[in-house]
Amino acid sequence: MDEINWIELIIKVTLFLIASYFIFYRSWLKSLGNEVAKLSTRKQLTELEETVKKDFNEKLESYKSKLNEELALKIEPIKSDLAKSNITHQIQFGVLHQERAKITIELYKKLQEVHSAMVIWTAFMHPIIENAEKEALERTDRVNKAMDDFRNFYIVNKIYFSLSFCKVIDSVFQEYWDKAWNYNYKQQRIQSGQLPKEFYKEYSEEMSKISKEIREQLPKKIEEIEAMLRKILNVED
């Protein structure tokens, strides 16, 4: 039952109570007047007064009892509808929270994968397991895949998060994206062997700076996101 129907029913019940009371009261006064007109002595008036009081109280209690029964019949369906609406709301909220919790956890995993892939990719030195060129390509592919997975998942699930939270995520992801693009461009220019010597040192220093920022600055921003995610999941210390 919506709010408008609820208000209309309250108004109808109130008007019903008022009208019923005055109809009953006026009928009782008319009956009393007819009885008084037949009496002449003070004693008879006194006896009538007592009788009338008793009769009035009995009829009033009977009327109140009947009225309560009628009101119960009218109000019970309302209570039932409200209870059903409340249960439905709780179920919908519970399902929504469960789904949001799953998405929140998955988003955090994908963000951590982006960071981990970037840290390893931009490291100054890499151990060679079998094939240096193949392993370097795998590190690059891992970064590209982590970026794509995070972006594609986040875009279709933004609706579960507040605008303020989305702004933080957008900003952090854009920072990862920009650093990845700059690092990859400079790395390819150096590896091509076509970079003029005067730019080699500059590019190398810029790549080192990007690597350092990823290791030292971005973890602090991830910690801020972690705190926001804990609030979403109602995680208490």
C-alpha positions, 0 to 999 in steps of 0.5 A, a space after each residue: 500500500 502506497 503513502 497516498 492510499 494510507 493517508 486516504 484510509 486514515 482520513 476515512 477512518 477518522 471521519 467514520 469515527 466522528 460521524 458514528 459518535 455523533 449519530 449515536 450520541 444524538 440518537 441517545 439524547 432524543 431517546 432521553 428527551 422522550 423519557 424526561 417528558 413523561 416524568 413529573 416528580 423529583 424522585 422519578 427524575 433522580 431514578 431516571 438519571 441513575 437508570 440513564 447513566 447505567 444505560 448510557 454506559 452499557 450502550 457506550 461500551 457496547 458501541 465502543 466494542 463494536 467500533 473496535 471490531 470494525 476498526 480491527 477489520 479495516 486496519 488488519 489488511 493495512 498492517 498485513 500490507 505494511 508487514 509484506 512491504 517491510 519484508 520485501 524491502 528487507 529482502 531487496 536491501 539484503 540482496 543488493 548489499 550482498 551483490 554490492 559486497 561481491 562487486 566491492 571485493 572484486 574491484 579491490 582485487 583488480 585494483 591490487 592486480 593493476 598495482 602489482 603488475 605496474 610495480 613489477 613491470 617498472 622495476 629497475 632490474 628483473 631476474 631472467 628465468 629462461 628468456 629475457 625478451 619473452 619474460 619482458 613481453 609477459 610483464 607488459 601483457 600483464 599490465 595491459 590485461 590488468 588495466 583492461 580488466 579493471 576498467 571494463 569491470 569498473 565501468 559496468 559496476 559504477 552504479 553500486 558506488 557513490 559519486 565521491 568514491 567514483 571520483 577517487 577511483 577515476 583519479 587513481 586509475 587515470 594516474 596509473 594509466 598516464 604513468 603506464 603510457 609515459 613509461 611504455 613510450 620512453 621504454 620503447 624509444 630507448 629499446 629501439 636504439 634510435 634515441 639520440 644520446 642527449 635524450 637517453 639519460 633524460 628518458 632513463 631518469 624519467 622512467 626511474 621517477 615513474 617507477 619510484 612514484 608507483 612504489 611510494 605514492 600510489 600505495 598511500 592512495 590505495 590505502 585511502 581507497 581501502 578505508 572507503 571500501 571498509 566503510 562500504 562493507 561495514 568492516 569494523 576495527 
